[in-house]
Amino acid sequence: MALSFRKYRAIVILIDCVLFNCHLERKIMEEQFIQPPTVSELTGLTLAALAQLRYRGLGPRFYKPTPKTVLYRRSEVMEWVEASAQTSTSRNARALA
């Protein structure tokens, strides 16, 4: 049974959409997770400082899919930076507010 050109074109468009969406989803996943050197660039913190923050539990949330791999979500790093906004260098300023 032969396919009409119209049906053939619809199938080709459908396949293209499936492949494009898979590629797009993969690209979104790649962009969501970043490694410590990228976090260092975004925050201005050294890699050693990031390691200390992870050890002390004070830095942005991180993920360890393997024992030697550390990943961060870009959005969580930016939220962590935003949450650290200050209006004064005095520790008492928070207590007075």
C-alpha positions in Angstrom: 0.0 0.0 0.0 1.5 3.3 -1.1 1.4 6.4 1.1 0.1 9.5 -0.4 2.5 12.5 -0.3 0.3 14.2 2.3 0.4 11.2 4.7 4.1 10.8 4.1 4.7 14.5 4.8 2.6 14.3 8.0 4.7 11.3 9.2 8.0 13.1 8.4 6.8 16.2 10.4 5.8 14.0 13.3 9.2 12.3 13.4 10.9 15.7 13.2 8.9 16.9 16.1 9.7 13.9 18.2 13.4 14.1 17.5 13.4 17.9 18.0 11.6 17.6 21.3 14.0 14.9 22.5 16.9 17.1 21.6 15.3 20.1 23.3 14.6 18.1 26.5 18.2 16.9 26.5 19.5 20.4 26.0 17.2 21.7 28.9 18.6 19.0 31.2 22.2 19.9 30.2 21.5 23.5 31.0 19.8 22.8 34.4 22.7 21.0 36.0 26.1 22.8 36.2 29.4 21.7 37.6 31.5 23.5 40.4 33.7 25.5 37.9 30.5 27.1 36.5 29.2 27.8 40.0 32.5 29.4 40.8 32.2 31.7 37.7 28.6 32.6 38.6 29.3 33.3 42.3 32.9 34.4 42.4 33.7 31.7 45.0 36.7 29.5 44.6 36.3 25.8 44.1 37.8 25.3 47.6 35.3 27.6 49.1 32.5 25.7 47.4 33.9 22.5 48.7 33.9 23.9 52.3 30.4 25.2 51.9 29.3 21.7 50.8 31.1 20.1 53.8 29.6 22.5 56.2 26.1 22.4 54.7 26.0 26.1 54.1 26.1 26.4 50.3 23.6 25.9 47.6 22.0 22.4 47.4 24.1 20.0 45.3 23.7 16.6 43.8 26.1 13.6 43.8 25.1 11.1 41.1 28.5 9.4 41.6 31.0 9.5 44.5 33.2 11.9 42.5 30.6 14.0 40.6 29.1 17.1 42.1 26.3 18.9 40.2 24.2 22.0 41.0 21.0 23.2 39.5 21.7 26.7 38.0 18.3 28.0 39.4 19.1 26.8 42.9 22.5 28.4 42.8 20.9 31.7 41.7 18.2 31.4 44.4 20.9 30.8 47.0 22.8 33.9 45.9 19.5 36.0 45.9 18.7 34.7 49.4 22.0 36.1 50.7 21.1 39.7 49.9 22.0 42.1 52.7 21.3 45.8 53.4 23.9 46.2 56.1 27.2 44.7 57.1 26.0 44.7 60.8 24.7 41.4 62.2 22.5 43.4 64.5 20.7 45.0 61.5 18.7 41.8 61.0 17.7 41.5 64.6 16.5 45.1 64.6 14.5 44.7 61.4 
